[in-house]
Amino acid sequence: RRWTPFSERAEWSDVTPIPQDDGDNPVVPIAYSAQFVDTMNYFRAVLSSNEKSERALKLTEEVISLNAANYTVWAYRRSVVQALGRDWTEELQWVTGLAEENPKNYQIWHHRRCCLEQGASTEGELEFLSSFIMDEELQDAKNYHAFAHRQWVVRHFALWSQEAEFVEALLKADVYNNSGWNHRFFVASNTTDMSTGVRAAEIEWAVQHLRRAPDNESAWSFVRGMAEAPGPAAYPALLAVISEFAQRPSPSLPALEMQ
């Protein structure tokens, strides 16, 4: 679709654009596109007048489409959403549509959290995150932003019931997924008293996965963390697997290190 400059849009005729001030003699001026320059000029004008309107909201969409990493436009958009009384669940649905094209964009994930903090429905949030993280086309099952957001969601809203199943699915797909191992530790440390009994059960669970990949550093890091209190000697299952793996013809290096 052909882009129409704001200067040619009747609904913006009352606004005087504010150009970017790079000084009289910029050393290395950036070669912005005409669309970017025009859109930002009008955004600066709206920002300057602190306009909170439907057209301002639509303008933020255009700015974000040109540079989704622009912190200022995201912050301003939230203020416009708040002023207009826009439904935050609707806003959450809108930002969901940007996730696949910007999977590692901090601003998008932060905006998502803000929507939930403002009262957007959590229904379907974990399902969205599971689908996003395990999307075979994205191939981004270790996405830091997605996991950080998931951890915030489950802790903030006490939505822990799906997490064990989620981790199992992750490790079934890729037993080396360090984000999955980290998430399991996070869940255990937030939902249990981390007693010796709990730690022993977690170690026994991890040993099953270690048998699939004896040199898996992520799994061994998990085990070391669980065995830290009161110490490896308190966990017979761990001592047994260390001894077994260390005595193999091709011994596991992490097992040797823990002997």
KANOR-V834580 format. One line per field, one symbol per residue. phi: phi as a letter, one per 40 degrees, with the letter a starting at -180 (. if undefined). A space follows every 10 residues. Layout:
BEGIN
phi->???
END
This chain:
BEGIN
phi->.ccbdccbcd cbccbccbcc bcgcbccbcc cccccccccc cccccccccf cbaccccccc ccccccaccc ddccccdccc dcccgccccc cccccdcccc cbcbcdcccc ccccdccchc ccdgcccccc ccccccccfb cbddcccccc ccccccbfbc cccccccdcc cccacccccc cccccdcccb bbcfcccccc ccccccddcc ccacbccccc ccccccccbc idccbdcccc ccccccccdb ccccccccc
END
